Amino acid sequence: MDEQNPAVSNNIVSQSQIVSQFQDEATSFQMSKKSLAPAALLETSQKIDEKSEVIEDDRSNIKPSDKSILIIEDDHNFSNILIELAQEKGFKYLIAKDGETGLQLAQEYHPQAVILDVGLPQLDGISVMERLKDNPNTRAIPVHFISASDQSSEAKKMGAIGYLIKPVSVDEKEMEVLVADNGKEALKKLEKEPNIDIVLMDIMMPEMDGYKAIQEIRTQPRFRQLPIIALTAKAMKGDKAKCIEAGANDYLAKPMDTDKLFSLMRVWLYR
């Protein structure tokens, strides 16, 4: 067996703590927010084509002395959340959107920890875990599982040191949804419920359209950091720029994709 990297040896004791920190912070992703107020509907986008988009990572500039973490996750937006956590903790990060790529990166870079999605396409997370533990060069790497369903018992039997259930529905996570029929009503609801956590704003509304409503919301200092997602019925050229200019954090085009909706909600609710 090849001699282990000194940087890895020096971090063996703290490796489980590394992933535990991710578990503690990632647990806050589990829809503990109290209220969600759309001015009309929900949805997703950011012009993300999750099947074709390549997420850049640090593999080209990882040094032997660097702390690194491998994220094996096919959900682009959830990967972004984990990337932010990694950067906050001072880690270089490696990204794999499928199990085979994750196994290759684990073998080549020997990261200090692995964050592994159970529901990967083709080679699922359980199979990836089995192969990581069967390989003498990767079996000592701490692995933390993430999944939309609770398979924590099975994961821990396989050697995972932690398990996070992804938030998958508003009802399951006890979020309150407030609905406004137009921009003026949305402003009134915000006045009455200032602790609202996110706004999904339909652009095409009677009385006051979404652009104007967003601008009005942003004039109030207490709402300047409130996440606002703009929704439009058609994906027209220039719409996103116009929404962002009005003060929205992001832009979504209908029809709604539920999976993308929850991914984007995770991004903006738990930044």
Secondary structure per residue as TSV (DSSP state, phi and psi in degrees):
chain	resnum	aa	ss	phi	psi
A	1	M	-	360.0	141.8
A	2	D	-	-65.4	148.6
A	3	E	-	-64.4	135.7
A	4	Q	-	-71.5	142.4
A	5	N	-	-56.7	128.6
A	6	P	H	-56.2	-36.2
A	7	A	H	-63.7	-34.8
A	8	V	H	-70.7	-43.6
A	9	S	H	-58.8	-40.9
A	10	N	T	-68.2	-16.9
A	11	N	T	-107.3	5.4
A	12	I	H	-56.8	-44.1
A	13	V	H	-63.5	-36.9
A	14	S	H	-92.9	0.6
A	15	Q	H	-61.6	-44.2
A	16	S	H	-66.3	-31.1
A	17	Q	H	-67.2	-34.5
A	18	I	H	-57.2	-52.5
A	19	V	H	-71.7	-32.1
A	20	S	H	-62.2	-38.2
A	21	Q	H	-61.9	-41.3
A	22	F	H	-62.1	-39.5
A	23	Q	H	-63.6	-45.5
A	24	D	H	-60.4	-45.9
A	25	E	H	-76.6	-37.6
A	26	A	H	-68.5	-25.5
A	27	T	G	-59.6	-28.8
A	28	S	G	-68.0	-12.6
A	29	F	G	-70.6	-19.6
A	30	Q	T	-76.6	82.3
A	31	M	T	13.5	58.5
A	32	S	-	-91.3	-3.9
A	33	K	-	-63.3	150.9
A	34	K	-	-87.9	-38.9
A	35	S	E	-144.8	150.3
A	36	L	E	-132.1	122.9
A	37	A	E	-122.2	104.7
A	38	P	E	-89.9	144.5
A	39	A	S	-81.0	-6.9
A	40	A	S	-163.9	-70.3
A	41	L	-	-137.5	177.7
A	42	L	-	-116.5	158.3
A	43	E	-	175.3	-162.8
A	44	T	-	-148.9	162.8
A	45	S	B	171.6	-102.3
A	46	Q	S	82.2	16.9
A	47	K	S	56.5	35.6
A	48	I	-	-92.7	121.1
A	49	D	-	-102.3	96.2
A	50	E	T	-65.8	-22.5
A	51	K	T	-79.0	-27.8
A	52	S	T	-111.0	-19.5
A	53	E	-	-72.5	135.1
A	54	V	-	-102.3	126.6
A	55	I	-	-89.4	123.4
A	56	E	-	-74.4	146.1
A	57	D	-	-136.5	-164.6
A	58	D	S	-99.7	14.1
A	59	R	G	-60.9	-26.6
A	60	S	G	-79.6	-12.5
A	61	N	G	-133.8	28.3
A	62	I	-	-84.7	125.9
A	63	K	-	-100.4	159.9
A	64	P	T	-55.9	-29.4
A	65	S	T	-86.1	-6.9
A	66	D	S	-77.5	145.1
A	67	K	-	-82.6	134.3
A	68	S	E	-135.9	153.7
A	69	I	E	-134.8	139.2
A	70	L	E	-103.2	123.3
A	71	I	E	-108.6	113.5
A	72	I	E	-106.6	98.1
A	73	E	-	-154.8	129.2
A	74	D	S	-93.9	-4.9
A	75	D	-	-89.0	110.6
A	76	H	H	-56.6	-48.3
A	77	N	H	-68.6	-38.0
A	78	F	H	-68.8	-34.2
A	79	S	H	-59.3	-40.9
A	80	N	H	-61.6	-38.0
A	81	I	H	-61.8	-47.3
A	82	L	H	-66.3	-35.2
A	83	I	H	-61.4	-44.5
A	84	E	H	-60.7	-42.7
A	85	L	H	-62.0	-42.6
A	86	A	H	-60.5	-44.9
A	87	Q	H	-65.3	-39.5
A	88	E	H	-61.8	-32.1
A	89	K	T	-88.8	3.1
A	90	G	T	81.8	24.1
A	91	F	-	-99.3	144.6
A	92	K	E	-79.1	150.3
A	93	Y	E	-127.8	147.1
A	94	L	E	-117.6	138.9
A	95	I	E	-120.3	131.7
A	96	A	E	-130.4	132.5
A	97	K	S	-97.4	2.1
A	98	D	S	-149.4	163.6
A	99	G	H	-65.1	-42.3
A	100	E	H	-62.0	-44.1
A	101	T	H	-63.6	-40.0
A	102	G	H	-60.3	-42.9
A	103	L	H	-63.1	-40.8
A	104	Q	H	-63.4	-43.6
A	105	L	H	-67.8	-38.2
A	106	A	H	-62.5	-42.2
A	107	Q	H	-66.6	-41.1
A	108	E	H	-78.4	-41.6
A	109	Y	H	-104.4	-16.4
A	110	H	-	44.5	67.0
A	111	P	-	-67.0	164.1
A	112	Q	S	-73.1	-19.8
A	113	A	E	-160.2	158.4
A	114	V	E	-127.0	131.4
A	115	I	E	-105.1	117.3
A	116	L	E	-122.9	121.1
A	117	D	E	-79.6	131.2
A	118	V	S	-69.5	-40.0
A	119	G	S	-89.9	51.2
A	120	L	-	-77.3	153.3
A	121	P	S	-72.4	153.9
A	122	Q	S	62.8	-92.5
A	123	L	S	-89.4	109.3
A	124	D	-	-76.9	171.5
A	125	G	H	-62.8	-35.3
A	126	I	H	-61.8	-44.1
A	127	S	H	-66.1	-38.1
A	128	V	H	-62.4	-44.0
A	129	M	H	-59.7	-44.7
A	130	E	H	-58.4	-43.0
A	131	R	H	-72.5	-33.7
A	132	L	H	-62.3	-43.0
A	133	K	H	-76.6	-22.1
A	134	D	H	-80.1	-18.1
A	135	N	S	-93.0	118.6
A	136	P	T	-57.4	-27.2
A	137	N	T	-80.4	-14.9
A	138	T	T	-124.9	-7.9
A	139	R	T	-65.4	-23.1
A	140	A	T	-85.6	-6.8
A	141	I	S	-73.2	124.8
A	142	P	-	-63.3	136.2
A	143	V	E	-122.3	132.4
A	144	H	E	-115.3	124.4
A	145	F	E	-87.5	146.1
A	146	I	E	-132.3	141.9
A	147	S	E	-160.7	158.3
A	148	A	S	-80.3	-11.4
A	149	S	S	-127.9	160.3
A	150	D	-	-84.7	104.8
A	151	Q	-	-124.4	33.3
A	152	S	H	-62.2	-38.7
A	153	S	H	-62.5	-46.9
A	154	E	H	-63.8	-41.1
A	155	A	H	-62.5	-43.9
A	156	K	H	-70.8	-31.9
A	157	K	H	-62.8	-30.7
A	158	M	T	-82.4	-8.9
A	159	G	T	112.3	4.4
A	160	A	-	-67.0	141.1
A	161	I	S	-93.0	-7.6
A	162	G	E	-162.3	166.0
A	163	Y	E	-151.3	131.0
A	164	L	E	-124.2	129.6
A	165	I	E	-91.4	122.4
A	166	K	-	-67.0	145.1
A	167	P	-	-70.9	132.0
A	168	V	-	-127.0	-12.2
A	169	S	-	-150.2	150.2
A	170	V	T	-64.5	-44.8
A	171	D	T	-62.2	-43.7
A	172	E	T	-62.5	-30.8
A	173	K	T	-100.2	11.4
A	174	E	T	57.8	44.3
A	175	M	-	-89.1	143.2
A	176	E	E	-98.3	129.1
A	177	V	E	-106.4	122.7
A	178	L	-	-108.4	136.3
A	179	V	-	-117.8	133.8
A	180	A	-	-120.7	141.8
A	181	D	S	-84.3	-16.5
A	182	N	S	-158.2	176.3
A	183	G	H	-62.2	-41.1
A	184	K	H	-62.8	-42.4
A	185	E	H	-66.3	-35.4
A	186	A	H	-61.8	-41.8
A	187	L	H	-63.9	-39.6
A	188	K	H	-64.9	-40.5
A	189	K	H	-65.7	-37.3
A	190	L	H	-65.4	-36.0
A	191	E	H	-64.0	-40.0
A	192	K	H	-78.8	-29.7
A	193	E	-	-125.9	70.0
A	194	P	T	-67.9	-9.8
A	195	N	T	-91.6	11.5
A	196	I	-	-57.9	140.7
A	197	D	-	-96.5	-25.6
A	198	I	-	-157.4	148.3
A	199	V	E	-121.3	129.3
A	200	L	E	-107.4	111.1
A	201	M	E	-109.9	114.1
A	202	D	E	-70.4	131.4
A	203	I	S	-75.7	-41.0
A	204	M	S	-91.8	93.7
A	205	M	-	-134.3	154.1
A	206	P	S	-74.0	164.6
A	207	E	S	67.6	-64.2
A	208	M	S	-135.4	119.8
A	209	D	-	-76.5	173.0
A	210	G	H	-63.8	-36.8
A	211	Y	H	-58.9	-49.0
A	212	K	H	-65.3	-41.0
A	213	A	H	-62.6	-42.0
A	214	I	H	-62.7	-44.3
A	215	Q	H	-60.2	-41.0
A	216	E	H	-65.1	-41.3
A	217	I	H	-61.2	-42.4
A	218	R	H	-71.5	-15.0
A	219	T	T	-72.3	-16.5
A	220	Q	S	-94.7	119.4
A	221	P	G	-52.5	-36.4
A	222	R	G	-69.0	-16.6
A	223	F	G	-109.2	9.7
A	224	R	T	-69.9	-23.6
A	225	Q	T	-101.4	2.0
A	226	L	S	-69.7	122.9
A	227	P	-	-64.4	129.5
A	228	I	E	-127.3	124.1
A	229	I	E	-108.8	120.6
A	230	A	E	-86.6	138.6
A	231	L	E	-119.1	133.1
A	232	T	E	-128.5	152.5
A	233	A	S	-75.4	-24.6
A	234	K	S	-133.3	145.2
A	235	A	-	-88.8	86.3
A	236	M	-	-96.1	145.6
A	237	K	T	-59.5	130.7
A	238	G	T	91.8	-10.9
A	239	D	H	-62.2	-44.8
A	240	K	H	-61.4	-46.0
A	241	A	H	-60.9	-39.1
A	242	K	H	-66.5	-39.9
A	243	C	H	-65.8	-44.8
A	244	I	H	-64.0	-40.1
A	245	E	H	-62.8	-34.3
A	246	A	H	-70.9	-20.3
A	247	G	T	124.0	3.6
A	248	A	-	-73.0	150.8
A	249	N	S	-81.5	-29.7
A	250	D	E	-157.2	174.4
A	251	Y	E	-137.2	134.3
A	252	L	E	-128.5	138.9
A	253	A	E	-109.5	135.9
A	254	K	S	-76.4	158.9
A	255	P	S	-74.7	157.5
A	256	M	-	-76.8	136.6
A	257	D	-	-109.5	111.2
A	258	T	H	-60.0	-42.4
A	259	D	H	-61.5	-43.4
A	260	K	H	-67.9	-34.1
A	261	L	H	-55.2	-53.0
A	262	F	H	-68.2	-32.3
A	263	S	H	-62.8	-46.1
A	264	L	H	-69.5	-35.6
A	265	M	H	-60.5	-40.0
A	266	R	H	-61.4	-40.4
A	267	V	H	-60.9	-49.2
A	268	W	H	-85.4	-27.8
A	269	L	H	-74.6	-31.0
A	270	Y	T	-123.5	37.6
A	271	R	-	-72.6	360.0
